[in-house]
C-alpha cells in the first residue's frame, strides 16, 4: 500500500480491546511510548489486529493545540 502521508509512525500492537462497535488499539512506538486509537470493530477484525503485529500509525490531524496553565 502506498500513501502520500509522511507522518507514518512504525510500531507494534500492544493491545486490542474490542467493544460492541469500536476497538481500542494500543501501539508501542518506542520503549515505554504508546499511541492509542479508536477504530471500528469491523476495521480491527478486517485487519486481524493482535498483540505483536507490526503496524504503522498514520496520523491525520489538521490542528495541534498547545495548552499551558
Biopython code that builds the backbone (N, CA, C, O; Angstrom):
import numpy as np
from Bio.PDB.StructureBuilder import StructureBuilder

atoms = [
    (1, "UNK", "N", (0.846, -1.182, 0.000)),
    (1, "UNK", "CA", (0.000, 0.000, 0.000)),
    (1, "UNK", "C", (0.881, 1.232, 0.000)),
    (1, "UNK", "O", (1.838, 1.302, 0.771)),
    (2, "UNK", "N", (0.585, 2.192, -0.837)),
    (2, "UNK", "CA", (1.313, 3.451, -0.876)),
    (2, "UNK", "C", (0.375, 4.583, -0.458)),
    (2, "UNK", "O", (-0.792, 4.620, -0.849)),
    (3, "UNK", "N", (0.909, 5.499, 0.342)),
    (3, "UNK", "CA", (0.143, 6.672, 0.744)),
    (3, "UNK", "C", (1.037, 7.893, 0.625)),
    (3, "UNK", "O", (2.262, 7.781, 0.685)),
    (4, "UNK", "N", (0.434, 9.045, 0.460)),
    (4, "UNK", "CA", (1.208, 10.279, 0.336)),
    (4, "UNK", "C", (1.625, 10.833, 1.691)),
    (4, "UNK", "O", (2.520, 11.674, 1.772)),
    (5, "UNK", "N", (0.982, 10.366, 2.750)),
    (5, "UNK", "CA", (1.280, 10.879, 4.091)),
    (5, "UNK", "C", (2.711, 10.565, 4.483)),
    (5, "UNK", "O", (3.218, 9.482, 4.188)),
    (6, "UNK", "N", (3.360, 11.507, 5.145)),
    (6, "UNK", "CA", (4.727, 11.317, 5.620)),
    (6, "UNK", "C", (4.770, 11.162, 7.137)),
    (6, "UNK", "O", (5.842, 11.056, 7.733)),
    (7, "UNK", "N", (3.613, 11.150, 7.740)),
    (7, "UNK", "CA", (3.532, 11.048, 9.190)),
    (7, "UNK", "C", (3.147, 9.631, 9.609)),
    (7, "UNK", "O", (2.197, 9.430, 10.366)),
    (8, "UNK", "N", (3.897, 8.658, 9.109)),
    (8, "UNK", "CA", (3.674, 7.262, 9.470)),
    (8, "UNK", "C", (4.620, 6.892, 10.604)),
    (8, "UNK", "O", (5.834, 7.056, 10.487)),
    (9, "UNK", "N", (4.068, 6.402, 11.682)),
    (9, "UNK", "CA", (4.866, 6.049, 12.858)),
    (9, "UNK", "C", (4.854, 4.533, 13.006)),
    (9, "UNK", "O", (3.807, 3.951, 13.290)),
    (10, "UNK", "N", (6.005, 3.882, 12.816)),
    (10, "UNK", "CA", (6.038, 2.428, 12.943)),
    (10, "UNK", "C", (5.964, 1.992, 14.406)),
    (10, "UNK", "O", (6.446, 2.691, 15.297)),
    (11, "UNK", "N", (5.361, 0.839, 14.639)),
    (11, "UNK", "CA", (5.265, 0.311, 15.990)),
    (11, "UNK", "C", (4.720, -1.095, 15.995)),
    (11, "UNK", "O", (4.539, -1.717, 14.949)),
    (12, "UNK", "N", (4.460, -1.587, 17.198)),
    (12, "UNK", "CA", (3.891, -2.927, 17.382)),
    (12, "UNK", "C", (2.618, -2.816, 18.206)),
    (12, "UNK", "O", (2.550, -2.058, 19.173)),
    (13, "UNK", "N", (1.616, -3.580, 17.810)),
    (13, "UNK", "CA", (0.364, -3.597, 18.562)),
    (13, "UNK", "C", (0.649, -4.178, 19.939)),
    (13, "UNK", "O", (1.194, -5.275, 20.071)),
    (14, "UNK", "N", (0.273, -3.423, 20.954)),
    (14, "UNK", "CA", (0.457, -3.870, 22.334)),
    (14, "UNK", "C", (-0.832, -4.498, 22.868)),
    (14, "UNK", "O", (-0.784, -5.481, 23.608)),
    (15, "UNK", "N", (-1.981, -3.931, 22.495)),
    (15, "UNK", "CA", (-3.264, -4.452, 22.981)),
    (15, "UNK", "C", (-4.389, -4.059, 22.038)),
    (15, "UNK", "O", (-4.348, -3.009, 21.397)),
    (16, "UNK", "N", (-5.389, -4.919, 21.965)),
    (16, "UNK", "CA", (-6.617, -4.636, 21.224)),
    (16, "UNK", "C", (-7.773, -4.957, 22.158)),
    (16, "UNK", "O", (-7.928, -6.094, 22.603)),
    (17, "UNK", "N", (-8.581, -3.948, 22.452)),
    (17, "UNK", "CA", (-9.742, -4.135, 23.321)),
    (17, "UNK", "C", (-10.988, -3.897, 22.481)),
    (17, "UNK", "O", (-11.275, -2.769, 22.078)),
    (18, "UNK", "N", (-11.724, -4.974, 22.222)),
    (18, "UNK", "CA", (-12.915, -4.872, 21.382)),
    (18, "UNK", "C", (-14.138, -4.531, 22.212)),
    (18, "UNK", "O", (-14.384, -5.128, 23.260)),
    (19, "UNK", "N", (-14.897, -3.565, 21.729)),
    (19, "UNK", "CA", (-16.185, -3.232, 22.311)),
    (19, "UNK", "C", (-17.281, -3.717, 21.389)),
    (19, "UNK", "O", (-17.020, -4.509, 20.483)),
    (20, "UNK", "N", (-18.496, -3.260, 21.600)),
    (20, "UNK", "CA", (-19.602, -3.670, 20.740)),
    (20, "UNK", "C", (-19.497, -3.076, 19.343)),
    (20, "UNK", "O", (-19.840, -3.730, 18.358)),
    (21, "UNK", "N", (-19.021, -1.830, 19.257)),
    (21, "UNK", "CA", (-18.952, -1.127, 17.981)),
    (21, "UNK", "C", (-17.521, -0.752, 17.612)),
    (21, "UNK", "O", (-17.133, -0.853, 16.448)),
    (22, "UNK", "N", (-16.737, -0.321, 18.593)),
    (22, "UNK", "CA", (-15.380, 0.156, 18.351)),
    (22, "UNK", "C", (-14.348, -0.723, 19.049)),
    (22, "UNK", "O", (-14.667, -1.504, 19.946)),
    (23, "UNK", "N", (-13.104, -0.570, 18.610)),
    (23, "UNK", "CA", (-11.980, -1.253, 19.241)),
    (23, "UNK", "C", (-10.933, -0.220, 19.609)),
    (23, "UNK", "O", (-10.673, 0.713, 18.848)),
    (24, "UNK", "N", (-10.330, -0.389, 20.784)),
    (24, "UNK", "CA", (-9.227, 0.464, 21.213)),
    (24, "UNK", "C", (-7.937, -0.296, 20.918)),
    (24, "UNK", "O", (-7.769, -1.436, 21.351)),
    (25, "UNK", "N", (-7.036, 0.336, 20.186)),
    (25, "UNK", "CA", (-5.787, -0.307, 19.800)),
    (25, "UNK", "C", (-4.631, 0.510, 20.361)),
    (25, "UNK", "O", (-4.510, 1.703, 20.082)),
    (26, "UNK", "N", (-3.777, -0.142, 21.159)),
    (26, "UNK", "CA", (-2.585, 0.500, 21.705)),
    (26, "UNK", "C", (-1.387, 0.037, 20.889)),
    (26, "UNK", "O", (-1.183, -1.161, 20.693)),
    (27, "UNK", "N", (-0.596, 0.995, 20.416)),
    (27, "UNK", "CA", (0.579, 0.712, 19.599)),
    (27, "UNK", "C", (1.802, 1.259, 20.316)),
    (27, "UNK", "O", (1.859, 2.445, 20.640)),
    (28, "UNK", "N", (2.786, 0.392, 20.565)),
    (28, "UNK", "CA", (4.034, 0.850, 21.183)),
    (28, "UNK", "C", (4.949, 1.330, 20.069)),
    (28, "UNK", "O", (5.364, 0.544, 19.218)),
    (29, "UNK", "N", (5.266, 2.634, 20.072)),
    (29, "UNK", "CA", (6.067, 3.236, 19.007)),
    (29, "UNK", "C", (7.527, 3.407, 19.407)),
    (29, "UNK", "O", (8.379, 3.653, 18.553)),
    (30, "UNK", "N", (7.821, 3.281, 20.689)),
    (30, "UNK", "CA", (9.174, 3.315, 21.246)),
    (30, "UNK", "C", (9.061, 2.692, 22.626)),
    (30, "UNK", "O", (7.965, 2.623, 23.181)),
    (31, "UNK", "N", (10.168, 2.239, 23.187)),
    (31, "UNK", "CA", (10.082, 1.639, 24.524)),
    (31, "UNK", "C", (9.394, 2.575, 25.524)),
    (31, "UNK", "O", (9.883, 3.671, 25.799)),
    (32, "UNK", "N", (8.268, 2.133, 26.057)),
    (32, "UNK", "CA", (7.525, 2.925, 27.033)),
    (32, "UNK", "C", (6.666, 4.026, 26.449)),
    (32, "UNK", "O", (6.064, 4.796, 27.198)),
    (33, "UNK", "N", (6.592, 4.123, 25.105)),
    (33, "UNK", "CA", (5.795, 5.177, 24.454)),
    (33, "UNK", "C", (4.705, 4.520, 23.614)),
    (33, "UNK", "O", (4.986, 3.731, 22.711)),
    (34, "UNK", "N", (3.454, 4.860, 23.929)),
    (34, "UNK", "CA", (2.322, 4.275, 23.212)),
    (34, "UNK", "C", (1.468, 5.336, 22.542)),
    (34, "UNK", "O", (1.351, 6.465, 23.019)),
    (35, "UNK", "N", (0.882, 4.946, 21.433)),
    (35, "UNK", "CA", (-0.163, 5.724, 20.761)),
    (35, "UNK", "C", (-1.408, 4.853, 20.829)),
    (35, "UNK", "O", (-1.368, 3.677, 20.466)),
    (36, "UNK", "N", (-2.502, 5.421, 21.288)),
    (36, "UNK", "CA", (-3.749, 4.665, 21.387)),
    (36, "UNK", "C", (-4.773, 5.290, 20.461)),
    (36, "UNK", "O", (-4.890, 6.513, 20.381)),
    (37, "UNK", "N", (-5.508, 4.449, 19.767)),
    (37, "UNK", "CA", (-6.513, 4.928, 18.827)),
    (37, "UNK", "C", (-7.798, 4.120, 18.975)),
    (37, "UNK", "O", (-7.791, 2.994, 19.471)),
    (38, "UNK", "N", (-8.871, 4.705, 18.545)),
    (38, "UNK", "CA", (-10.171, 4.032, 18.496)),
    (38, "UNK", "C", (-10.533, 3.867, 17.026)),
    (38, "UNK", "O", (-10.604, 4.843, 16.280)),
    (39, "UNK", "N", (-10.760, 2.624, 16.619)),
    (39, "UNK", "CA", (-11.210, 2.348, 15.260)),
    (39, "UNK", "C", (-12.456, 1.480, 15.355)),
    (39, "UNK", "O", (-12.777, 0.964, 16.426)),
    (40, "UNK", "N", (-13.155, 1.319, 14.240)),
    (40, "UNK", "CA", (-14.341, 0.468, 14.296)),
    (40, "UNK", "C", (-13.927, -0.978, 14.556)),
    (40, "UNK", "O", (-12.844, -1.410, 14.160)),
    (41, "UNK", "N", (-14.790, -1.698, 15.215)),
    (41, "UNK", "CA", (-14.536, -3.111, 15.484)),
    (41, "UNK", "C", (-14.394, -3.868, 14.167)),
    (41, "UNK", "O", (-13.574, -4.778, 14.048)),
    (42, "UNK", "N", (-15.199, -3.484, 13.183)),
    (42, "UNK", "CA", (-15.140, -4.115, 11.868)),
    (42, "UNK", "C", (-13.754, -3.916, 11.235)),
    (42, "UNK", "O", (-13.220, -4.837, 10.617)),
    (43, "UNK", "N", (-13.175, -2.725, 11.386)),
    (43, "UNK", "CA", (-11.839, -2.469, 10.840)),
    (43, "UNK", "C", (-10.788, -3.304, 11.561)),
    (43, "UNK", "O", (-9.903, -3.873, 10.922)),
    (44, "UNK", "N", (-10.877, -3.381, 12.879)),
    (44, "UNK", "CA", (-9.919, -4.178, 13.655)),
    (44, "UNK", "C", (-9.991, -5.645, 13.236)),
    (44, "UNK", "O", (-8.964, -6.311, 13.107)),
    (45, "UNK", "N", (-11.199, -6.140, 13.028)),
    (45, "UNK", "CA", (-11.361, -7.533, 12.610)),
    (45, "UNK", "C", (-10.857, -7.738, 11.188)),
    (45, "UNK", "O", (-10.222, -8.752, 10.896)),
    (46, "UNK", "N", (-11.133, -6.792, 10.306)),
    (46, "UNK", "CA", (-10.684, -6.879, 8.917)),
    (46, "UNK", "C", (-9.155, -6.879, 8.829)),
    (46, "UNK", "O", (-8.573, -7.590, 8.010)),
    (47, "UNK", "N", (-8.508, -6.072, 9.685)),
    (47, "UNK", "CA", (-7.046, -6.012, 9.719)),
    (47, "UNK", "C", (-6.449, -7.179, 10.503)),
    (47, "UNK", "O", (-5.236, -7.389, 10.483)),
    (48, "UNK", "N", (-7.303, -7.938, 11.194)),
    (48, "UNK", "CA", (-6.888, -9.065, 12.025)),
    (48, "UNK", "C", (-5.792, -8.647, 13.005)),
    (48, "UNK", "O", (-4.772, -9.323, 13.143)),
    (49, "UNK", "N", (-6.020, -7.517, 13.684)),
    (49, "UNK", "CA", (-5.025, -6.973, 14.608)),
    (49, "UNK", "C", (-4.917, -7.812, 15.869)),
    (49, "UNK", "O", (-5.917, -8.209, 16.465)),
    (50, "UNK", "N", (-3.667, -8.074, 16.260)),
    (50, "UNK", "CA", (-3.412, -8.800, 17.505)),
    (50, "UNK", "C", (-2.091, -8.333, 18.085)),
    (50, "UNK", "O", (-1.230, -7.851, 17.349)),
    (51, "UNK", "N", (-1.916, -8.467, 19.389)),
    (51, "UNK", "CA", (-0.668, -8.045, 20.021)),
    (51, "UNK", "C", (0.557, -8.668, 19.338)),
    (51, "UNK", "O", (0.579, -9.854, 19.010)),
    (52, "UNK", "N", (1.569, -7.822, 19.138)),
    (52, "UNK", "CA", (2.802, -8.262, 18.492)),
    (52, "UNK", "C", (2.869, -7.936, 17.015)),
    (52, "UNK", "O", (3.947, -7.957, 16.421)),
    (53, "UNK", "N", (1.703, -7.627, 16.402)),
    (53, "UNK", "CA", (1.707, -7.277, 14.980)),
    (53, "UNK", "C", (2.486, -5.990, 14.738)),
    (53, "UNK", "O", (2.392, -5.042, 15.518)),
    (54, "UNK", "N", (3.254, -5.962, 13.653)),
    (54, "UNK", "CA", (3.950, -4.749, 13.240)),
    (54, "UNK", "C", (2.982, -3.923, 12.397)),
    (54, "UNK", "O", (2.399, -4.425, 11.436)),
    (55, "UNK", "N", (2.817, -2.659, 12.763)),
    (55, "UNK", "CA", (1.891, -1.764, 12.058)),
    (55, "UNK", "C", (2.531, -0.386, 11.921)),
    (55, "UNK", "O", (3.614, -0.136, 12.450)),
    (56, "UNK", "N", (1.858, 0.489, 11.215)),
    (56, "UNK", "CA", (2.240, 1.897, 11.151)),
    (56, "UNK", "C", (1.012, 2.716, 11.515)),
    (56, "UNK", "O", (-0.080, 2.487, 10.994)),
    (57, "UNK", "N", (1.202, 3.665, 12.409)),
    (57, "UNK", "CA", (0.121, 4.588, 12.765)),
    (57, "UNK", "C", (0.219, 5.780, 11.818)),
    (57, "UNK", "O", (1.263, 6.427, 11.737)),
    (58, "UNK", "N", (-0.862, 6.069, 11.107)),
    (58, "UNK", "CA", (-0.896, 7.211, 10.209)),
    (58, "UNK", "C", (-1.740, 8.286, 10.888)),
    (58, "UNK", "O", (-2.944, 8.112, 11.076)),
    (59, "UNK", "N", (-1.111, 9.382, 11.249)),
    (59, "UNK", "CA", (-1.785, 10.449, 11.982)),
    (59, "UNK", "C", (-2.455, 11.395, 10.999)),
    (59, "UNK", "O", (-1.831, 11.876, 10.053)),
    (60, "UNK", "N", (-3.739, 11.656, 11.238)),
    (60, "UNK", "CA", (-4.480, 12.615, 10.420)),
    (60, "UNK", "C", (-4.989, 13.701, 11.351)),
    (60, "UNK", "O", (-5.913, 13.481, 12.134)),
    (61, "UNK", "N", (-4.385, 14.860, 11.259)),
    (61, "UNK", "CA", (-4.794, 15.977, 12.118)),
    (61, "UNK", "C", (-4.600, 17.278, 11.365)),
    (61, "UNK", "O", (-3.626, 17.454, 10.632)),
    (62, "UNK", "N", (-5.525, 18.168, 11.553)),
    (62, "UNK", "CA", (-5.387, 19.477, 10.926)),
    (62, "UNK", "C", (-4.884, 20.512, 11.914)),
    (62, "UNK", "O", (-4.388, 21.566, 11.517)),
    (63, "UNK", "N", (-5.012, 20.213, 13.204)),
    (63, "UNK", "CA", (-4.583, 21.152, 14.238)),
    (63, "UNK", "C", (-3.922, 20.415, 15.397)),
    (63, "UNK", "O", (-4.323, 19.310, 15.763)),
    (64, "UNK", "N", (-2.932, 21.032, 15.950)),
    (64, "UNK", "CA", (-2.355, 20.574, 17.202)),
    (64, "UNK", "C", (-2.363, 21.767, 18.136)),
    (64, "UNK", "O", (-1.756, 22.797, 17.843)),
    (65, "UNK", "N", (-3.048, 21.630, 19.257)),
    (65, "UNK", "CA", (-3.172, 22.739, 20.198)),
    (65, "UNK", "C", (-2.223, 22.530, 21.363)),
    (65, "UNK", "O", (-2.041, 21.405, 21.827)),
    (66, "UNK", "N", (-1.630, 23.587, 21.827)),
    (66, "UNK", "CA", (-0.765, 23.558, 22.996)),
    (66, "UNK", "C", (-1.417, 24.403, 24.075)),
    (66, "UNK", "O", (-1.802, 25.548, 23.839)),
    (67, "UNK", "N", (-1.534, 23.819, 25.271)),
    (67, "UNK", "CA", (-2.199, 24.499, 26.373)),
    (67, "UNK", "C", (-1.250, 24.515, 27.569)),
    (67, "UNK", "O", (-0.613, 23.509, 27.881)),
    (68, "UNK", "N", (-1.162, 25.657, 28.228)),
    (68, "UNK", "CA", (-0.382, 25.759, 29.447)),
    (68, "UNK", "C", (-1.271, 26.278, 30.567)),
    (68, "UNK", "O", (-2.332, 26.849, 30.315)),
    (69, "UNK", "N", (-0.833, 26.079, 31.805)),
    (69, "UNK", "CA", (-1.596, 26.562, 32.952)),
    (69, "UNK", "C", (-1.425, 28.056, 33.115)),
    (69, "UNK", "O", (-1.996, 28.646, 34.033)),
]
sb = StructureBuilder()
sb.init_structure("model")
sb.init_model(0)
sb.init_chain("A")
sb.init_seg("    ")
for serial, (resi, resn, name, xyz) in enumerate(atoms, 1):
    if name == "N":
        sb.init_residue(resn, " ", resi, " ")
    sb.init_atom(name, np.array(xyz, "f"), 0.0, 1.0, " ", f" {name:<3s}", serial, name[0])
structure = sb.get_structure()
